[in-house]
Amino acid sequence: ELPSNFTLDVVGSFVSGEYKNRIDIILSLYNLKERVRFHGLVFNVETYYKNCFLVVVPSIVDDAQPLVILESMARQKLVIASNVGGIATILTGTLSTLIFEPTAQQLSAKINQIYNLSLEDKHNLKVCLYDRFIKQYEITNTHRQLEKYLL
């Protein structure tokens, strides 16, 4: 059970209308239609990043390196992600606490865990995410790493 003030903004397109219809039925069954908004494909996501408390990447299929995780890190946003594909190679060490198994129960538990952290702990996680992004993915550092490898 998530806090009653939580809403979910889903950014991205659905593969099929049939899948969206199934999601709508589930939302109706659980009286969640007022708390979940589908925005479809969005090209300017800044407003969504700016207004969100947490970015959730609940992948169930392998993805080598989901860009949304890196975008979130660069914006100092809290992000949690399922333990599939290459996600665990991004969120390592201290940040591995942001990974969950891809089940509804684990997702809910992880959201509640992050929600219940102190403001200081949330801030520290955001700083860790940003630092990791700068050290591993920022273009200048990436070029330096490539030069070391190639030279």
Accessible surface in RSA format (square Angstrom, percent):
REM  Atomic radii and reference values for relative SASA: ProtOr
REM  Chains: A
REM  Algorithm: Lee & Richards
REM  Probe-radius: 1.40
REM  Slices: 20
REM RES _ NUM      All-atoms   Total-Side   Main-Chain    Non-polar    All polar
REM                ABS   REL    ABS   REL    ABS   REL    ABS   REL    ABS   REL
RES GLU A   1   187.00 107.4 132.26 100.1  54.74 130.3  66.83 129.3 120.17  98.1
RES LEU A   2    53.23  29.6  44.34  31.7   8.88  22.3  45.55  32.0   7.67  20.6
RES PRO A   3    28.92  21.1  16.47  15.0  12.45  45.3  28.24  23.3   0.68   4.2
RES SER A   4   102.94  87.0  81.21 108.4  21.72  50.0  47.46 101.1  55.47  77.7
RES ASN A   5   108.37  74.7  78.85  76.2  29.52  71.1  45.21 108.8  63.16  61.0
RES PHE A   6    34.24  17.1  29.95  18.6   4.29  11.2  33.49  20.3   0.75   2.1
RES THR A   7    72.53  51.6  44.45  45.1  28.08  66.9  29.48  39.6  43.05  65.1
RES LEU A   8    88.15  49.1  87.15  62.3   1.00   2.5  87.90  61.7   0.25   0.7
RES ASP A   9    57.09  40.0  36.28  36.1  20.81  49.2  10.67  25.1  46.42  46.3
RES VAL A  10    43.87  28.9  40.46  36.6   3.40   8.2  43.72  38.0   0.15   0.4
RES VAL A  11    59.17  38.9  28.69  26.0  30.48  73.5  28.69  24.9  30.48  82.7
RES GLY A  12    25.47  31.4   0.00   N/A  25.47  31.4  22.56  61.9   2.91   6.5
RES SER A  13    80.46  68.0  51.59  68.9  28.87  66.5  24.38  51.9  56.08  78.6
RES PHE A  14    59.09  29.6  34.40  21.3  24.69  64.3  37.21  22.6  21.88  62.6
RES VAL A  15   156.45 102.9 122.39 110.8  34.06  82.1 129.35 112.4  27.10  73.5
RES SER A  16    47.65  40.3  40.61  54.2   7.04  16.2  38.70  82.4   8.95  12.5
RES GLY A  17    51.81  63.9   0.00   N/A  51.81  63.9  37.50 102.9  14.31  32.1
RES GLU A  18   119.84  68.8 111.60  84.4   8.24  19.6  40.98  79.3  78.86  64.4
RES TYR A  19    98.22  45.9  97.72  55.6   0.50   1.3  60.22  45.3  38.00  46.8
RES LYS A  20    57.84  28.2  57.84  35.5   0.00   0.0  37.69  33.9  20.15  21.5
RES ASN A  21    88.22  60.8  86.69  83.8   1.53   3.7  20.50  49.3  67.71  65.4
RES ARG A  22   132.27  55.5 130.80  66.7   1.48   3.5  43.96  60.1  88.31  53.5
RES ILE A  23    39.61  22.5  39.61  29.5   0.00   0.0  39.61  28.5   0.00   0.0
RES ASP A  24    32.18  22.5  31.72  31.6   0.46   1.1  12.06  28.4  20.12  20.1
RES ILE A  25   106.55  60.6 103.59  77.2   2.96   7.1 106.37  76.6   0.18   0.5
RES ILE A  26    85.90  48.9  85.90  64.0   0.00   0.0  85.90  61.9   0.00   0.0
RES LEU A  27    16.51   9.2  16.51  11.8   0.00   0.0  16.51  11.6   0.00   0.0
RES SER A  28    56.62  47.8  42.09  56.2  14.53  33.5  33.58  71.5  23.04  32.3
RES LEU A  29   131.83  73.4 102.86  73.6  28.98  72.8 106.95  75.1  24.88  67.0
RES TYR A  30   150.17  70.1 133.51  76.0  16.66  43.3  88.62  66.6  61.55  75.9
RES ASN A  31   132.38  91.3 108.05 104.4  24.33  58.6  32.50  78.2  99.88  96.5
RES LEU A  32    58.76  32.7  58.76  42.0   0.00   0.0  58.76  41.3   0.00   0.0
RES LYS A  33   100.21  48.9  84.62  51.9  15.59  37.1  58.54  52.7  41.68  44.4
RES GLU A  34   158.13  90.8 138.22 104.6  19.91  47.4  63.33 122.5  94.80  77.4
RES ARG A  35    58.37  24.5  58.18  29.7   0.19   0.4  31.58  43.2  26.79  16.2
RES VAL A  36    19.93  13.1  11.09  10.0   8.84  21.3  11.09   9.6   8.84  24.0
RES ARG A  37   106.19  44.6 102.20  52.1   3.99   9.5  54.97  75.1  51.22  31.0
RES PHE A  38    54.40  27.2  23.40  14.5  31.00  80.7  23.40  14.2  31.00  88.7
RES HIS A  39    62.56  34.2  35.54  24.7  27.03  69.1  30.41  31.3  32.15  37.4
RES GLY A  40    28.34  35.0   0.00   N/A  28.34  35.0  25.91  71.1   2.43   5.4
RES LEU A  41   117.38  65.4  92.59  66.2  24.79  62.3  92.59  65.0  24.79  66.7
RES VAL A  42    33.98  22.4  18.67  16.9  15.30  36.9  21.96  19.1  12.02  32.6
RES PHE A  43   185.15  92.6 149.72  92.7  35.43  92.2 152.59  92.5  32.56  93.2
RES ASN A  44   106.54  73.5  94.02  90.9  12.52  30.1  36.50  87.8  70.04  67.7
RES VAL A  45    37.02  24.4  35.81  32.4   1.22   2.9  35.81  31.1   1.22   3.3
RES GLU A  46    86.33  49.6  86.06  65.1   0.27   0.6  51.61  99.8  34.72  28.3
RES THR A  47    81.22  57.8  79.04  80.1   2.18   5.2  47.73  64.1  33.49  50.6
RES TYR A  48    64.48  30.1  59.47  33.8   5.01  13.0  38.79  29.1  25.70  31.7
RES TYR A  49    14.43   6.7  13.39   7.6   1.04   2.7  12.90   9.7   1.53   1.9
RES LYS A  50   163.66  79.8 139.53  85.6  24.13  57.4  90.14  81.1  73.52  78.3
RES ASN A  51   110.37  76.1  75.22  72.7  35.15  84.6  32.68  78.6  77.69  75.1
RES CYS A  52    37.35  28.3  23.76  26.5  13.60  32.0  29.31  74.3   8.05   8.7
RES PHE A  53    75.53  37.8  59.25  36.7  16.28  42.4  67.79  41.1   7.74  22.1
RES LEU A  54    23.06  12.8   5.71   4.1  17.35  43.6   5.71   4.0  17.35  46.7
RES VAL A  55    18.17  12.0  14.74  13.3   3.43   8.3  18.17  15.8   0.00   0.0
RES VAL A  56    41.40  27.2  19.42  17.6  21.98  53.0  19.42  16.9  21.98  59.6
RES VAL A  57    10.79   7.1   9.38   8.5   1.41   3.4  10.79   9.4   0.00   0.0
RES PRO A  58    73.10  53.3  63.14  57.6   9.96  36.2  63.65  52.6   9.45  58.7
RES SER A  59    23.67  20.0  12.86  17.2  10.82  24.9  12.04  25.6  11.63  16.3
RES ILE A  60   138.31  78.7 113.15  84.3  25.16  60.6 113.55  81.8  24.76  67.2
RES VAL A  61   108.58  71.4 103.58  93.8   5.00  12.0 108.47  94.2   0.11   0.3
RES ASP A  62   120.62  84.5  93.84  93.4  26.78  63.3  29.92  70.4  90.70  90.5
RES ASP A  63    59.86  41.9  55.84  55.6   4.02   9.5  13.16  31.0  46.70  46.6
RES ALA A  64    87.56  80.5  66.48 102.6  21.08  47.9  73.79 103.9  13.77  36.5
RES GLN A  65    81.32  45.5  64.59  47.2  16.73  39.8  15.10  32.1  66.22  50.2
RES PRO A  66     7.08   5.2   4.52   4.1   2.56   9.3   7.08   5.8   0.00   0.0
RES LEU A  67   117.22  65.3 111.22  79.6   6.00  15.1 111.49  78.3   5.73  15.4
RES VAL A  68    53.51  35.2  51.02  46.2   2.49   6.0  51.02  44.3   2.49   6.7
RES ILE A  69     0.00   0.0   0.00   0.0   0.00   0.0   0.00   0.0   0.00   0.0
RES LEU A  70    19.14  10.7  18.97  13.6   0.18   0.4  19.14  13.4   0.01   0.0
RES GLU A  71    53.52  30.7  49.78  37.7   3.73   8.9  15.99  30.9  37.53  30.6
RES SER A  72     0.00   0.0   0.00   0.0   0.00   0.0   0.00   0.0   0.00   0.0
RES MET A  73     0.00   0.0   0.00   0.0   0.00   0.0   0.00   0.0   0.00   0.0
RES ALA A  74    36.14  33.2  21.38  33.0  14.77  33.6  21.42  30.2  14.72  39.0
RES ARG A  75    81.56  34.2  59.08  30.1  22.48  53.5  33.41  45.7  48.16  29.2
RES GLN A  76    76.86  43.0  72.46  53.0   4.40  10.5  12.02  25.6  64.83  49.2
RES LYS A  77    34.53  16.8  34.53  21.2   0.00   0.0  13.94  12.5  20.59  21.9
RES LEU A  78     0.64   0.4   0.64   0.5   0.00   0.0   0.64   0.5   0.00   0.0
RES VAL A  79     0.00   0.0   0.00   0.0   0.00   0.0   0.00   0.0   0.00   0.0
RES ILE A  80     0.00   0.0   0.00   0.0   0.00   0.0   0.00   0.0   0.00   0.0
RES ALA A  81     0.00   0.0   0.00   0.0   0.00   0.0   0.00   0.0   0.00   0.0
RES SER A  82     0.01   0.0   0.01   0.0   0.00   0.0   0.01   0.0   0.00   0.0
RES ASN A  83    64.54  44.5  49.92  48.2  14.63  35.2   0.29   0.7  64.25  62.1
RES VAL A  84    25.29  16.6  18.76  17.0   6.53  15.7  25.01  21.7   0.28   0.8
RES GLY A  85    39.81  49.1   0.00   N/A  39.81  49.1  13.64  37.4  26.17  58.6
RES GLY A  86    11.85  14.6   0.00   N/A  11.85  14.6  10.29  28.2   1.56   3.5
RES ILE A  87     0.00   0.0   0.00   0.0   0.00   0.0   0.00   0.0   0.00   0.0
RES ALA A  88    41.31  38.0  34.81  53.7   6.50  14.8  34.98  49.3   6.33  16.8
RES THR A  89    94.43  67.2  80.62  81.7  13.81  32.9  72.90  97.9  21.53  32.5
RES ILE A  90     0.28   0.2   0.01   0.0   0.27   0.6   0.20   0.1   0.08   0.2
RES LEU A  91     0.74   0.4   0.00   0.0   0.74   1.9   0.00   0.0   0.74   2.0
RES THR A  92    55.54  39.5  52.94  53.7   2.59   6.2  41.62  55.9  13.91  21.0
RES GLY A  93    56.55  69.7   0.00   N/A  56.55  69.7  42.58 116.8  13.97  31.3
RES THR A  94    92.66  65.9  77.44  78.5  15.22  36.3  50.66  68.0  42.00  63.5
RES LEU A  95     1.53   0.9   1.53   1.1   0.00   0.0   1.53   1.1   0.00   0.0
RES SER A  96    54.91  46.4  45.90  61.3   9.01  20.7  24.34  51.8  30.57  42.8
RES THR A  97    69.73  49.6  62.83  63.7   6.90  16.5  64.05  86.0   5.68   8.6
RES LEU A  98     0.04   0.0   0.04   0.0   0.00   0.0   0.04   0.0   0.00   0.0
RES ILE A  99    27.19  15.5  15.46  11.5  11.73  28.3  15.46  11.1  11.73  31.8
RES PHE A 100     7.41   3.7   2.05   1.3   5.36  14.0   7.41   4.5   0.00   0.0
RES GLU A 101    89.25  51.2  88.07  66.6   1.19   2.8  42.36  81.9  46.90  38.3
RES PRO A 102    51.06  37.2  28.23  25.7  22.83  83.0  32.99  27.2  18.07 112.3
RES THR A 103    65.21  46.4  54.68  55.4  10.52  25.1  62.23  83.6   2.97   4.5
RES ALA A 104    77.00  70.8  61.22  94.5  15.78  35.9  65.73  92.6  11.27  29.9
RES GLN A 105   133.82  74.8 123.94  90.6   9.88  23.5  64.48 137.3  69.34  52.6
RES GLN A 106    82.82  46.3  81.95  59.9   0.87   2.1   7.12  15.2  75.70  57.4
RES LEU A 107    43.18  24.0  43.18  30.9   0.00   0.0  43.18  30.3   0.00   0.0
RES SER A 108    27.98  23.6  26.87  35.9   1.11   2.6  23.55  50.2   4.42   6.2
RES ALA A 109    56.09  51.6  44.64  68.9  11.45  26.1  51.89  73.1   4.20  11.1
RES LYS A 110    25.85  12.6  24.78  15.2   1.07   2.5   9.33   8.4  16.51  17.6
RES ILE A 111    15.97   9.1  15.97  11.9   0.00   0.0  15.97  11.5   0.00   0.0
RES ASN A 112    36.68  25.3  36.68  35.4   0.00   0.0  17.14  41.3  19.54  18.9
RES GLN A 113    83.09  46.5  71.51  52.3  11.58  27.6  35.41  75.4  47.69  36.2
RES ILE A 114     2.22   1.3   2.22   1.7   0.00   0.0   2.22   1.6   0.00   0.0
RES TYR A 115    76.48  35.7  70.27  40.0   6.21  16.2  40.72  30.6  35.76  44.1
RES ASN A 116   109.77  75.7  78.04  75.4  31.73  76.4  30.03  72.3  79.74  77.1
RES LEU A 117    46.46  25.9  36.18  25.9  10.28  25.8  39.40  27.7   7.06  19.0
RES SER A 118    59.61  50.4  44.79  59.8  14.82  34.1  51.82 110.3   7.79  10.9
RES LEU A 119   150.07  83.6 141.12 101.0   8.95  22.5 141.45  99.3   8.63  23.2
RES GLU A 120   124.03  71.2 114.89  86.9   9.14  21.8  39.76  76.9  84.28  68.8
RES ASP A 121    65.61  46.0  63.53  63.2   2.08   4.9  10.20  24.0  55.41  55.3
RES LYS A 122    30.85  15.0  30.85  18.9   0.00   0.0  10.73   9.7  20.12  21.4
RES HIS A 123   107.78  58.9 105.88  73.6   1.91   4.9  67.75  69.8  40.03  46.6
RES ASN A 124    70.53  48.6  68.64  66.3   1.89   4.6  24.00  57.8  46.54  45.0
RES LEU A 125    20.63  11.5  19.91  14.2   0.72   1.8  20.44  14.4   0.19   0.5
RES LYS A 126    66.22  32.3  66.22  40.6   0.00   0.0  13.64  12.3  52.58  56.0
RES VAL A 127    55.56  36.6  54.73  49.5   0.84   2.0  55.56  48.3   0.00   0.0
RES CYS A 128    48.05  36.3  43.38  48.4   4.68  11.0   5.67  14.4  42.38  45.7
RES LEU A 129     0.00   0.0   0.00   0.0   0.00   0.0   0.00   0.0   0.00   0.0
RES TYR A 130    71.63  33.4  71.63  40.8   0.00   0.0  35.42  26.6  36.21  44.6
RES ASP A 131    59.15  41.4  57.94  57.7   1.21   2.9  10.96  25.8  48.19  48.1
RES ARG A 132    48.98  20.6  46.33  23.6   2.65   6.3   6.14   8.4  42.83  26.0
RES PHE A 133    36.31  18.2  36.31  22.5   0.00   0.0  36.31  22.0   0.00   0.0
RES ILE A 134    54.99  31.3  54.99  41.0   0.00   0.0  54.99  39.6   0.00   0.0
RES LYS A 135   138.77  67.7 131.55  80.7   7.21  17.2  85.22  76.7  53.55  57.0
RES GLN A 136    74.78  41.8  65.74  48.0   9.05  21.5  22.14  47.1  52.64  39.9
RES TYR A 137    50.21  23.4  32.21  18.3  18.00  46.8  28.18  21.2  22.03  27.2
RES GLU A 138    48.39  27.8  46.19  34.9   2.20   5.2  22.66  43.8  25.73  21.0
RES ILE A 139   108.62  61.8 105.09  78.3   3.52   8.5 105.20  75.8   3.42   9.3
RES THR A 140    63.25  45.0  60.28  61.1   2.96   7.1  40.00  53.7  23.25  35.1
RES ASN A 141    30.42  21.0  29.68  28.7   0.73   1.8   6.95  16.7  23.47  22.7
RES THR A 142    42.50  30.2  42.43  43.0   0.07   0.2  40.73  54.7   1.76   2.7
RES HIS A 143    96.40  52.7  94.96  66.0   1.44   3.7  57.48  59.2  38.92  45.3
RES ARG A 144   129.36  54.3 128.12  65.3   1.24   3.0  51.05  69.8  78.31  47.5
RES GLN A 145    90.24  50.5  83.58  61.1   6.65  15.8  39.01  83.0  51.23  38.9
RES LEU A 146    89.53  49.9  88.29  63.2   1.24   3.1  89.32  62.7   0.21   0.6
RES GLU A 147    96.20  55.2  95.62  72.3   0.58   1.4  27.01  52.2  69.19  56.5
RES LYS A 148   165.07  80.5 139.61  85.7  25.46  60.6  92.09  82.9  72.99  77.7
RES TYR A 149   180.92  84.5 152.22  86.6  28.70  74.7 112.36  84.4  68.56  84.5
RES LEU A 150   127.08  70.8  95.27  68.2  31.81  80.0  97.73  68.6  29.35  79.0
RES LEU A 151   174.91  97.4 116.70  83.5  58.21 146.3 144.06 101.2  30.85  83.0
END  Absolute sums over single chains surface
CHAIN  1 A     9975.0       8361.9       1613.0       5955.5       4019.5
END  Absolute sums over all chains
TOTAL          9975.0       8361.9       1613.0       5955.5       4019.5
